[in-house]
Amino acid sequence: MPEKAKKLHRIIRASGRDMLDAYRIQAQAGPVTDKALEEILFRAPHGAIQSLAPYPPTVQGQQGPEVVGAEAP
């Protein structure tokens, strides 16, 4: 796996963990509202998107499953 793919994979995994942590924290206080869940889901991909910022838009759109180490369907 190329180094930039490894970096993006780490960022995506960390974003997923952060999303689950945020949900668990919200759920401890009681039921998670639709609005709170939407906010958690909206913030989740922020790290991955920011890591692609240095690349031109044409390259950003090409960063599919093969770059992050997953198999395309």
mmCIF file of the N, C-alpha and C atoms, coordinates in Angstrom:
data_MODEL
# 
_entry.id   MODEL 
# 
loop_
_atom_site.group_PDB 
_atom_site.id 
_atom_site.type_symbol 
_atom_site.label_atom_id 
_atom_site.label_alt_id 
_atom_site.label_comp_id 
_atom_site.label_asym_id 
_atom_site.label_entity_id 
_atom_site.label_seq_id 
_atom_site.pdbx_PDB_ins_code 
_atom_site.Cartn_x 
_atom_site.Cartn_y 
_atom_site.Cartn_z 
_atom_site.occupancy 
_atom_site.B_iso_or_equiv 
_atom_site.pdbx_formal_charge 
_atom_site.auth_seq_id 
_atom_site.auth_comp_id 
_atom_site.auth_asym_id 
_atom_site.auth_atom_id 
_atom_site.pdbx_PDB_model_num 
ATOM 1   N N  . MET A 1 1  ? 0.856   -1.171 0.000   1.00 0.00 ? 1  MET A N  1 
ATOM 2   C CA . MET A 1 1  ? 0.000   0.000  0.000   1.00 0.00 ? 1  MET A CA 1 
ATOM 3   C C  . MET A 1 1  ? 0.905   1.238  0.000   1.00 0.00 ? 1  MET A C  1 
ATOM 4   N N  . PRO A 1 2  ? 0.659   2.186  -0.893  1.00 0.00 ? 2  PRO A N  1 
ATOM 5   C CA . PRO A 1 2  ? 1.465   3.410  -0.925  1.00 0.00 ? 2  PRO A CA 1 
ATOM 6   C C  . PRO A 1 2  ? 1.344   4.185  0.392   1.00 0.00 ? 2  PRO A C  1 
ATOM 7   N N  . GLU A 1 3  ? 2.353   4.987  0.679   1.00 0.00 ? 3  GLU A N  1 
ATOM 8   C CA . GLU A 1 3  ? 2.388   5.730  1.944   1.00 0.00 ? 3  GLU A CA 1 
ATOM 9   C C  . GLU A 1 3  ? 1.202   6.685  2.083   1.00 0.00 ? 3  GLU A C  1 
ATOM 10  N N  . LYS A 1 4  ? 0.835   7.384  1.004   1.00 0.00 ? 4  LYS A N  1 
ATOM 11  C CA . LYS A 1 4  ? -0.302  8.315  1.130   1.00 0.00 ? 4  LYS A CA 1 
ATOM 12  C C  . LYS A 1 4  ? -1.601  7.554  1.391   1.00 0.00 ? 4  LYS A C  1 
ATOM 13  N N  . ALA A 1 5  ? -1.705  6.331  0.871   1.00 0.00 ? 5  ALA A N  1 
ATOM 14  C CA . ALA A 1 5  ? -2.887  5.511  1.147   1.00 0.00 ? 5  ALA A CA 1 
ATOM 15  C C  . ALA A 1 5  ? -2.905  5.093  2.612   1.00 0.00 ? 5  ALA A C  1 
ATOM 16  N N  . LYS A 1 6  ? -1.741  4.746  3.161   1.00 0.00 ? 6  LYS A N  1 
ATOM 17  C CA . LYS A 1 6  ? -1.665  4.382  4.583   1.00 0.00 ? 6  LYS A CA 1 
ATOM 18  C C  . LYS A 1 6  ? -2.080  5.555  5.461   1.00 0.00 ? 6  LYS A C  1 
ATOM 19  N N  . LYS A 1 7  ? -1.602  6.742  5.093   1.00 0.00 ? 7  LYS A N  1 
ATOM 20  C CA . LYS A 1 7  ? -1.933  7.936  5.877   1.00 0.00 ? 7  LYS A CA 1 
ATOM 21  C C  . LYS A 1 7  ? -3.444  8.194  5.842   1.00 0.00 ? 7  LYS A C  1 
ATOM 22  N N  . LEU A 1 8  ? -4.029  8.118  4.654   1.00 0.00 ? 8  LEU A N  1 
ATOM 23  C CA . LEU A 1 8  ? -5.464  8.344  4.530   1.00 0.00 ? 8  LEU A CA 1 
ATOM 24  C C  . LEU A 1 8  ? -6.249  7.268  5.280   1.00 0.00 ? 8  LEU A C  1 
ATOM 25  N N  . HIS A 1 9  ? -5.782  6.046  5.222   1.00 0.00 ? 9  HIS A N  1 
ATOM 26  C CA . HIS A 1 9  ? -6.435  4.942  5.941   1.00 0.00 ? 9  HIS A CA 1 
ATOM 27  C C  . HIS A 1 9  ? -6.431  5.206  7.445   1.00 0.00 ? 9  HIS A C  1 
ATOM 28  N N  . ARG A 1 10 ? -5.299  5.680  7.971   1.00 0.00 ? 10 ARG A N  1 
ATOM 29  C CA . ARG A 1 10 ? -5.213  6.009  9.407   1.00 0.00 ? 10 ARG A CA 1 
ATOM 30  C C  . ARG A 1 10 ? -6.190  7.125  9.767   1.00 0.00 ? 10 ARG A C  1 
ATOM 31  N N  . ILE A 1 11 ? -6.266  8.130  8.906   1.00 0.00 ? 11 ILE A N  1 
ATOM 32  C CA . ILE A 1 11 ? -7.164  9.256  9.167   1.00 0.00 ? 11 ILE A CA 1 
ATOM 33  C C  . ILE A 1 11 ? -8.618  8.798  9.168   1.00 0.00 ? 11 ILE A C  1 
ATOM 34  N N  . ILE A 1 12 ? -8.971  7.953  8.210   1.00 0.00 ? 12 ILE A N  1 
ATOM 35  C CA . ILE A 1 12 ? -10.351 7.458  8.127   1.00 0.00 ? 12 ILE A CA 1 
ATOM 36  C C  . ILE A 1 12 ? -10.698 6.614  9.353   1.00 0.00 ? 12 ILE A C  1 
ATOM 37  N N  . ARG A 1 13 ? -9.768  5.752  9.765   1.00 0.00 ? 13 ARG A N  1 
ATOM 38  C CA . ARG A 1 13 ? -10.020 4.935  10.963  1.00 0.00 ? 13 ARG A CA 1 
ATOM 39  C C  . ARG A 1 13 ? -10.184 5.819  12.196  1.00 0.00 ? 13 ARG A C  1 
ATOM 40  N N  . ALA A 1 14 ? -9.318  6.834  12.326  1.00 0.00 ? 14 ALA A N  1 
ATOM 41  C CA . ALA A 1 14 ? -9.412  7.742  13.472  1.00 0.00 ? 14 ALA A CA 1 
ATOM 42  C C  . ALA A 1 14 ? -10.737 8.504  13.447  1.00 0.00 ? 14 ALA A C  1 
ATOM 43  N N  . SER A 1 15 ? -11.174 8.914  12.263  1.00 0.00 ? 15 SER A N  1 
ATOM 44  C CA . SER A 1 15 ? -12.460 9.614  12.145  1.00 0.00 ? 15 SER A CA 1 
ATOM 45  C C  . SER A 1 15 ? -13.610 8.715  12.580  1.00 0.00 ? 15 SER A C  1 
ATOM 46  N N  . GLY A 1 16 ? -13.542 7.450  12.198  1.00 0.00 ? 16 GLY A N  1 
ATOM 47  C CA . GLY A 1 16 ? -14.574 6.494  12.612  1.00 0.00 ? 16 GLY A CA 1 
ATOM 48  C C  . GLY A 1 16 ? -14.596 6.302  14.116  1.00 0.00 ? 16 GLY A C  1 
ATOM 49  N N  . ARG A 1 17 ? -13.408 6.175  14.714  1.00 0.00 ? 17 ARG A N  1 
ATOM 50  C CA . ARG A 1 17 ? -13.332 6.026  16.174  1.00 0.00 ? 17 ARG A CA 1 
ATOM 51  C C  . ARG A 1 17 ? -13.871 7.271  16.867  1.00 0.00 ? 17 ARG A C  1 
ATOM 52  N N  . ASP A 1 18 ? -13.503 8.457  16.362  1.00 0.00 ? 18 ASP A N  1 
ATOM 53  C CA . ASP A 1 18 ? -13.986 9.698  16.962  1.00 0.00 ? 18 ASP A CA 1 
ATOM 54  C C  . ASP A 1 18 ? -15.507 9.800  16.875  1.00 0.00 ? 18 ASP A C  1 
ATOM 55  N N  . MET A 1 19 ? -16.058 9.363  15.739  1.00 0.00 ? 19 MET A N  1 
ATOM 56  C CA . MET A 1 19 ? -17.506 9.402  15.561  1.00 0.00 ? 19 MET A CA 1 
ATOM 57  C C  . MET A 1 19 ? -18.186 8.496  16.586  1.00 0.00 ? 19 MET A C  1 
ATOM 58  N N  . LEU A 1 20 ? -17.663 7.285  16.761  1.00 0.00 ? 20 LEU A N  1 
ATOM 59  C CA . LEU A 1 20 ? -18.250 6.360  17.734  1.00 0.00 ? 20 LEU A CA 1 
ATOM 60  C C  . LEU A 1 20 ? -18.099 6.881  19.156  1.00 0.00 ? 20 LEU A C  1 
ATOM 61  N N  . ASP A 1 21 ? -16.950 7.469  19.468  1.00 0.00 ? 21 ASP A N  1 
ATOM 62  C CA . ASP A 1 21 ? -16.750 8.046  20.800  1.00 0.00 ? 21 ASP A CA 1 
ATOM 63  C C  . ASP A 1 21 ? -17.750 9.170  21.060  1.00 0.00 ? 21 ASP A C  1 
ATOM 64  N N  . ALA A 1 22 ? -17.942 10.034 20.066  1.00 0.00 ? 22 ALA A N  1 
ATOM 65  C CA . ALA A 1 22 ? -18.888 11.140 20.223  1.00 0.00 ? 22 ALA A CA 1 
ATOM 66  C C  . ALA A 1 22 ? -20.298 10.601 20.450  1.00 0.00 ? 22 ALA A C  1 
ATOM 67  N N  . TYR A 1 23 ? -20.661 9.558  19.712  1.00 0.00 ? 23 TYR A N  1 
ATOM 68  C CA . TYR A 1 23 ? -21.991 8.962  19.886  1.00 0.00 ? 23 TYR A CA 1 
ATOM 69  C C  . TYR A 1 23 ? -22.136 8.373  21.290  1.00 0.00 ? 23 TYR A C  1 
ATOM 70  N N  . ARG A 1 24 ? -21.121 7.650  21.735  1.00 0.00 ? 24 ARG A N  1 
ATOM 71  C CA . ARG A 1 24 ? -21.188 7.036  23.075  1.00 0.00 ? 24 ARG A CA 1 
ATOM 72  C C  . ARG A 1 24 ? -21.327 8.092  24.166  1.00 0.00 ? 24 ARG A C  1 
ATOM 73  N N  . ILE A 1 25 ? -20.590 9.182  24.030  1.00 0.00 ? 25 ILE A N  1 
ATOM 74  C CA . ILE A 1 25 ? -20.674 10.259 25.022  1.00 0.00 ? 25 ILE A CA 1 
ATOM 75  C C  . ILE A 1 25 ? -22.077 10.853 25.031  1.00 0.00 ? 25 ILE A C  1 
ATOM 76  N N  . GLN A 1 26 ? -22.624 11.108 23.836  1.00 0.00 ? 26 GLN A N  1 
ATOM 77  C CA . GLN A 1 26 ? -23.987 11.651 23.748  1.00 0.00 ? 26 GLN A CA 1 
ATOM 78  C C  . GLN A 1 26 ? -25.002 10.676 24.346  1.00 0.00 ? 26 GLN A C  1 
ATOM 79  N N  . ALA A 1 27 ? -24.824 9.386  24.065  1.00 0.00 ? 27 ALA A N  1 
ATOM 80  C CA . ALA A 1 27 ? -25.780 8.368  24.508  1.00 0.00 ? 27 ALA A CA 1 
ATOM 81  C C  . ALA A 1 27 ? -25.762 8.184  26.021  1.00 0.00 ? 27 ALA A C  1 
ATOM 82  N N  . GLN A 1 28 ? -24.646 8.496  26.671  1.00 0.00 ? 28 GLN A N  1 
ATOM 83  C CA . GLN A 1 28 ? -24.580 8.363  28.131  1.00 0.00 ? 28 GLN A CA 1 
ATOM 84  C C  . GLN A 1 28 ? -25.537 9.324  28.820  1.00 0.00 ? 28 GLN A C  1 
ATOM 85  N N  . ALA A 1 29 ? -25.788 10.461 28.188  1.00 0.00 ? 29 ALA A N  1 
ATOM 86  C CA . ALA A 1 29 ? -26.669 11.463 28.781  1.00 0.00 ? 29 ALA A CA 1 
ATOM 87  C C  . ALA A 1 29 ? -28.139 11.161 28.516  1.00 0.00 ? 29 ALA A C  1 
ATOM 88  N N  . GLY A 1 30 ? -28.404 10.218 27.637  1.00 0.00 ? 30 GLY A N  1 
ATOM 89  C CA . GLY A 1 30 ? -29.782 9.874  27.294  1.00 0.00 ? 30 GLY A CA 1 
ATOM 90  C C  . GLY A 1 30 ? -29.890 9.605  25.805  1.00 0.00 ? 30 GLY A C  1 
ATOM 91  N N  . PRO A 1 31 ? -31.113 9.512  25.314  1.00 0.00 ? 31 PRO A N  1 
ATOM 92  C CA . PRO A 1 31 ? -31.298 9.238  23.891  1.00 0.00 ? 31 PRO A CA 1 
ATOM 93  C C  . PRO A 1 31 ? -30.626 10.310 23.020  1.00 0.00 ? 31 PRO A C  1 
ATOM 94  N N  . VAL A 1 32 ? -30.020 9.865  21.934  1.00 0.00 ? 32 VAL A N  1 
ATOM 95  C CA . VAL A 1 32 ? -29.353 10.786 21.012  1.00 0.00 ? 32 VAL A CA 1 
ATOM 96  C C  . VAL A 1 32 ? -30.405 11.313 20.035  1.00 0.00 ? 32 VAL A C  1 
ATOM 97  N N  . THR A 1 33 ? -30.522 12.618 19.973  1.00 0.00 ? 33 THR A N  1 
ATOM 98  C CA . THR A 1 33 ? -31.515 13.223 19.083  1.00 0.00 ? 33 THR A CA 1 
ATOM 99  C C  . THR A 1 33 ? -31.079 13.082 17.627  1.00 0.00 ? 33 THR A C  1 
ATOM 100 N N  . ASP A 1 34 ? -32.034 13.236 16.735  1.00 0.00 ? 34 ASP A N  1 
ATOM 101 C CA . ASP A 1 34 ? -31.718 13.193 15.307  1.00 0.00 ? 34 ASP A CA 1 
ATOM 102 C C  . ASP A 1 34 ? -30.708 14.276 14.942  1.00 0.00 ? 34 ASP A C  1 
ATOM 103 N N  . LYS A 1 35 ? -30.895 15.456 15.514  1.00 0.00 ? 35 LYS A N  1 
ATOM 104 C CA . LYS A 1 35 ? -29.988 16.574 15.222  1.00 0.00 ? 35 LYS A CA 1 
ATOM 105 C C  . LYS A 1 35 ? -28.571 16.261 15.694  1.00 0.00 ? 35 LYS A C  1 
ATOM 106 N N  . ALA A 1 36 ? -28.423 15.709 16.884  1.00 0.00 ? 36 ALA A N  1 
ATOM 107 C CA . ALA A 1 36 ? -27.095 15.363 17.401  1.00 0.00 ? 36 ALA A CA 1 
ATOM 108 C C  . ALA A 1 36 ? -26.448 14.291 16.535  1.00 0.00 ? 36 ALA A C  1 
ATOM 109 N N  . LEU A 1 37 ? -27.221 13.307 16.109  1.00 0.00 ? 37 LEU A N  1 
ATOM 110 C CA . LEU A 1 37 ? -26.689 12.251 15.250  1.00 0.00 ? 37 LEU A CA 1 
ATOM 111 C C  . LEU A 1 37 ? -26.249 12.817 13.904  1.00 0.00 ? 37 LEU A C  1 
ATOM 112 N N  . GLU A 1 38 ? -27.040 13.713 13.331  1.00 0.00 ? 38 GLU A N  1 
ATOM 113 C CA . GLU A 1 38 ? -26.663 14.349 12.069  1.00 0.00 ? 38 GLU A CA 1 
ATOM 114 C C  . GLU A 1 38 ? -25.355 15.115 12.215  1.00 0.00 ? 38 GLU A C  1 
ATOM 115 N N  . GLU A 1 39 ? -25.176 15.820 13.326  1.00 0.00 ? 39 GLU A N  1 
ATOM 116 C CA . GLU A 1 39 ? -23.943 16.575 13.551  1.00 0.00 ? 39 GLU A CA 1 
ATOM 117 C C  . GLU A 1 39 ? -22.742 15.644 13.683  1.00 0.00 ? 39 GLU A C  1 
ATOM 118 N N  . ILE A 1 40 ? -22.913 14.540 14.381  1.00 0.00 ? 40 ILE A N  1 
ATOM 119 C CA . ILE A 1 40 ? -21.829 13.565 14.531  1.00 0.00 ? 40 ILE A CA 1 
ATOM 120 C C  . ILE A 1 40 ? -21.442 13.010 13.165  1.00 0.00 ? 40 ILE A C  1 
ATOM 121 N N  . LEU A 1 41 ? -22.434 12.617 12.372  1.00 0.00 ? 41 LEU A N  1 
ATOM 122 C CA . LEU A 1 41 ? -22.164 12.054 11.049  1.00 0.00 ? 41 LEU A CA 1 
ATOM 123 C C  . LEU A 1 41 ? -21.583 13.091 10.095  1.00 0.00 ? 41 LEU A C  1 
ATOM 124 N N  . PHE A 1 42 ? -21.985 14.339 10.228  1.00 0.00 ? 42 PHE A N  1 
ATOM 125 C CA . PHE A 1 42 ? -21.468 15.405 9.375   1.00 0.00 ? 42 PHE A CA 1 
ATOM 126 C C  . PHE A 1 42 ? -19.988 15.656 9.643   1.00 0.00 ? 42 PHE A C  1 
ATOM 127 N N  . ARG A 1 43 ? -19.587 15.598 10.910  1.00 0.00 ? 43 ARG A N  1 
ATOM 128 C CA . ARG A 1 43 ? -18.187 15.866 11.275  1.00 0.00 ? 43 ARG A CA 1 
ATOM 129 C C  . ARG A 1 43 ? -17.258 14.703 10.964  1.00 0.00 ? 43 ARG A C  1 
ATOM 130 N N  . ALA A 1 44 ? -17.773 13.491 10.884  1.00 0.00 ? 44 ALA A N  1 
ATOM 131 C CA . ALA A 1 44 ? -16.939 12.293 10.751  1.00 0.00 ? 44 ALA A CA 1 
ATOM 132 C C  . ALA A 1 44 ? -15.952 12.332 9.589   1.00 0.00 ? 44 ALA A C  1 
ATOM 133 N N  . PRO A 1 45 ? -16.349 12.697 8.376   1.00 0.00 ? 45 PRO A N  1 
ATOM 134 C CA . PRO A 1 45 ? -15.388 12.636 7.263   1.00 0.00 ? 45 PRO A CA 1 
ATOM 135 C C  . PRO A 1 45 ? -14.458 13.841 7.168   1.00 0.00 ? 45 PRO A C  1 
ATOM 136 N N  . HIS A 1 46 ? -14.561 14.781 8.093   1.00 0.00 ? 46 HIS A N  1 
ATOM 137 C CA . HIS A 1 46 ? -13.783 16.019 8.011   1.00 0.00 ? 46 HIS A CA 1 
ATOM 138 C C  . HIS A 1 46 ? -12.279 15.764 7.899   1.00 0.00 ? 46 HIS A C  1 
ATOM 139 N N  . GLY A 1 47 ? -11.736 14.851 8.693   1.00 0.00 ? 47 GLY A N  1 
ATOM 140 C CA . GLY A 1 47 ? -10.295 14.576 8.655   1.00 0.00 ? 47 GLY A CA 1 
ATOM 141 C C  . GLY A 1 47 ? -9.834  14.053 7.310   1.00 0.00 ? 47 GLY A C  1 
ATOM 142 N N  . ALA A 1 48 ? -10.599 13.147 6.731   1.00 0.00 ? 48 ALA A N  1 
ATOM 143 C CA . ALA A 1 48 ? -10.236 12.591 5.424   1.00 0.00 ? 48 ALA A CA 1 
ATOM 144 C C  . ALA A 1 48 ? -10.309 13.665 4.346   1.00 0.00 ? 48 ALA A C  1 
ATOM 145 N N  . ILE A 1 49 ? -11.332 14.481 4.399   1.00 0.00 ? 49 ILE A N  1 
ATOM 146 C CA . ILE A 1 49 ? -11.480 15.543 3.402   1.00 0.00 ? 49 ILE A CA 1 
ATOM 147 C C  . ILE A 1 49 ? -10.338 16.544 3.522   1.00 0.00 ? 49 ILE A C  1 
ATOM 148 N N  . GLN A 1 50 ? -9.975  16.910 4.743   1.00 0.00 ? 50 GLN A N  1 
ATOM 149 C CA . GLN A 1 50 ? -8.869  17.847 4.953   1.00 0.00 ? 50 GLN A CA 1 
ATOM 150 C C  . GLN A 1 50 ? -7.549  17.273 4.454   1.00 0.00 ? 50 GLN A C  1 
ATOM 151 N N  . SER A 1 51 ? -7.349  15.966 4.583   1.00 0.00 ? 51 SER A N  1 
ATOM 152 C CA . SER A 1 51 ? -6.091  15.368 4.141   1.00 0.00 ? 51 SER A CA 1 
ATOM 153 C C  . SER A 1 51 ? -5.961  15.400 2.623   1.00 0.00 ? 51 SER A C  1 
ATOM 154 N N  . LEU A 1 52 ? -7.073  15.523 1.913   1.00 0.00 ? 52 LEU A N  1 
ATOM 155 C CA . LEU A 1 52 ? -7.044  15.605 0.453   1.00 0.00 ? 52 LEU A CA 1 
ATOM 156 C C  . LEU A 1 52 ? -6.936  17.041 -0.051  1.00 0.00 ? 52 LEU A C  1 
ATOM 157 N N  . ALA A 1 53 ? -7.031  18.020 0.838   1.00 0.00 ? 53 ALA A N  1 
ATOM 158 C CA . ALA A 1 53 ? -7.025  19.425 0.445   1.00 0.00 ? 53 ALA A CA 1 
ATOM 159 C C  . ALA A 1 53 ? -5.816  19.835 -0.398  1.00 0.00 ? 53 ALA A C  1 
ATOM 160 N N  . PRO A 1 54 ? -4.599  19.322 -0.130  1.00 0.00 ? 54 PRO A N  1 
ATOM 161 C CA . PRO A 1 54 ? -3.455  19.755 -0.935  1.00 0.00 ? 54 PRO A CA 1 
ATOM 162 C C  . PRO A 1 54 ? -3.503  19.294 -2.396  1.00 0.00 ? 54 PRO A C  1 
ATOM 163 N N  . TYR A 1 55 ? -4.352  18.335 -2.710  1.00 0.00 ? 55 TYR A N  1 
ATOM 164 C CA . TYR A 1 55 ? -4.418  17.787 -4.063  1.00 0.00 ? 55 TYR A CA 1 
ATOM 165 C C  . TYR A 1 55 ? -5.433  18.554 -4.905  1.00 0.00 ? 55 TYR A C  1 
ATOM 166 N N  . PRO A 1 56 ? -5.203  18.646 -6.221  1.00 0.00 ? 56 PRO A N  1 
ATOM 167 C CA . PRO A 1 56 ? -6.189  19.305 -7.085  1.00 0.00 ? 56 PRO A CA 1 
ATOM 168 C C  . PRO A 1 56 ? -7.498  18.512 -7.099  1.00 0.00 ? 56 PRO A C  1 
ATOM 169 N N  . PRO A 1 57 ? -8.610  19.180 -7.388  1.00 0.00 ? 57 PRO A N  1 
ATOM 170 C CA . PRO A 1 57 ? -9.913  18.501 -7.369  1.00 0.00 ? 57 PRO A CA 1 
ATOM 171 C C  . PRO A 1 57 ? -9.972  17.243 -8.234  1.00 0.00 ? 57 PRO A C  1 
ATOM 172 N N  . THR A 1 58 ? -9.279  17.241 -9.356  1.00 0.00 ? 58 THR A N  1 
ATOM 173 C CA . THR A 1 58 ? -9.317  16.049 -10.210 1.00 0.00 ? 58 THR A CA 1 
ATOM 174 C C  . THR A 1 58 ? -8.698  14.851 -9.515  1.00 0.00 ? 58 THR A C  1 
ATOM 175 N N  . VAL A 1 59 ? -7.665  15.081 -8.720  1.00 0.00 ? 59 VAL A N  1 
ATOM 176 C CA . VAL A 1 59 ? -7.013  13.996 -7.980  1.00 0.00 ? 59 VAL A CA 1 
ATOM 177 C C  . VAL A 1 59 ? -7.867  13.595 -6.782  1.00 0.00 ? 59 VAL A C  1 
ATOM 178 N N  . GLN A 1 60 ? -8.481  14.569 -6.125  1.00 0.00 ? 60 GLN A N  1 
ATOM 179 C CA . GLN A 1 60 ? -9.322  14.271 -4.962  1.00 0.00 ? 60 GLN A CA 1 
ATOM 180 C C  . GLN A 1 60 ? -10.436 13.300 -5.334  1.00 0.00 ? 60 GLN A C  1 
ATOM 181 N N  . GLY A 1 61 ? -11.035 13.488 -6.491  1.00 0.00 ? 61 GLY A N  1 
ATOM 182 C CA . GLY A 1 61 ? -12.124 12.629 -6.929  1.00 0.00 ? 61 GLY A CA 1 
ATOM 183 C C  . GLY A 1 61 ? -11.683 11.224 -7.284  1.00 0.00 ? 61 GLY A C  1 
ATOM 184 N N  . GLN A 1 62 ? -10.394 11.047 -7.523  1.00 0.00 ? 62 GLN A N  1 
ATOM 185 C CA . GLN A 1 62 ? -9.871  9.735  -7.892  1.00 0.00 ? 62 GLN A CA 1 
ATOM 186 C C  . GLN A 1 62 ? -9.481  8.900  -6.682  1.00 0.00 ? 62 GLN A C  1 
ATOM 187 N N  . GLN A 1 63 ? -9.549  9.451  -5.501  1.00 0.00 ? 63 GLN A N  1 
ATOM 188 C CA . GLN A 1 63 ? -9.127  8.737  -4.296  1.00 0.00 ? 63 GLN A CA 1 
ATOM 189 C C  . GLN A 1 63 ? -10.218 7.776  -3.860  1.00 0.00 ? 63 GLN A C  1 
ATOM 190 N N  . GLY A 1 64 ? -10.374 6.719  -4.600  1.00 0.00 ? 64 GLY A N  1 
ATOM 191 C CA . GLY A 1 64 ? -11.416 5.742  -4.328  1.00 0.00 ? 64 GLY A CA 1 
ATOM 192 C C  . GLY A 1 64 ? -10.939 4.633  -3.424  1.00 0.00 ? 64 GLY A C  1 
ATOM 193 N N  . PRO A 1 65 ? -11.682 3.537  -3.377  1.00 0.00 ? 65 PRO A N  1 
ATOM 194 C CA . PRO A 1 65 ? -11.372 2.417  -2.478  1.00 0.00 ? 65 PRO A CA 1 
ATOM 195 C C  . PRO A 1 65 ? -9.973  1.845  -2.665  1.00 0.00 ? 65 PRO A C  1 
ATOM 196 N N  . GLU A 1 66 ? -9.460  1.858  -3.903  1.00 0.00 ? 66 GLU A N  1 
ATOM 197 C CA . GLU A 1 66 ? -8.136  1.277  -4.122  1.00 0.00 ? 66 GLU A CA 1 
ATOM 198 C C  . GLU A 1 66 ? -7.038  2.058  -3.407  1.00 0.00 ? 66 GLU A C  1 
ATOM 199 N N  . VAL A 1 67 ? -7.260  3.338  -3.146  1.00 0.00 ? 67 VAL A N  1 
ATOM 200 C CA . VAL A 1 67 ? -6.249  4.149  -2.473  1.00 0.00 ? 67 VAL A CA 1 
ATOM 201 C C  . VAL A 1 67 ? -6.225  3.869  -0.982  1.00 0.00 ? 67 VAL A C  1 
ATOM 202 N N  . VAL A 1 68 ? -7.363  3.615  -0.399  1.00 0.00 ? 68 VAL A N  1 
ATOM 203 C CA . VAL A 1 68 ? -7.425  3.389  1.041   1.00 0.00 ? 68 VAL A CA 1 
ATOM 204 C C  . VAL A 1 68 ? -7.323  1.917  1.404   1.00 0.00 ? 68 VAL A C  1 
ATOM 205 N N  . GLY A 1 69 ? -7.035  1.086  0.437   1.00 0.00 ? 69 GLY A N  1 
ATOM 206 C CA . GLY A 1 69 ? -6.751  -0.312 0.731   1.00 0.00 ? 69 GLY A CA 1 
ATOM 207 C C  . GLY A 1 69 ? -7.943  -1.240 0.691   1.00 0.00 ? 69 GLY A C  1 
ATOM 208 N N  . ALA A 1 70 ? -9.064  -0.763 0.217   1.00 0.00 ? 70 ALA A N  1 
ATOM 209 C CA . ALA A 1 70 ? -10.240 -1.629 0.117   1.00 0.00 ? 70 ALA A CA 1 
ATOM 210 C C  . ALA A 1 70 ? -10.409 -2.074 -1.329  1.00 0.00 ? 70 ALA A C  1 
ATOM 211 N N  . GLU A 1 71 ? -11.110 -3.131 -1.503  1.00 0.00 ? 71 GLU A N  1 
ATOM 212 C CA . GLU A 1 71 ? -11.370 -3.638 -2.852  1.00 0.00 ? 71 GLU A CA 1 
ATOM 213 C C  . GLU A 1 71 ? -12.625 -2.971 -3.392  1.00 0.00 ? 71 GLU A C  1 
ATOM 214 N N  . ALA A 1 72 ? -12.574 -2.585 -4.641  1.00 0.00 ? 72 ALA A N  1 
ATOM 215 C CA . ALA A 1 72 ? -13.762 -2.027 -5.284  1.00 0.00 ? 72 ALA A CA 1 
ATOM 216 C C  . ALA A 1 72 ? -14.764 -3.155 -5.519  1.00 0.00 ? 72 ALA A C  1 
ATOM 217 N N  . PRO A 1 73 ? -16.071 -2.865 -5.411  1.00 0.00 ? 73 PRO A N  1 
ATOM 218 C CA . PRO A 1 73 ? -17.078 -3.922 -5.594  1.00 0.00 ? 73 PRO A CA 1 
ATOM 219 C C  . PRO A 1 73 ? -17.106 -4.445 -7.013  1.00 0.00 ? 73 PRO A C  1 
# 
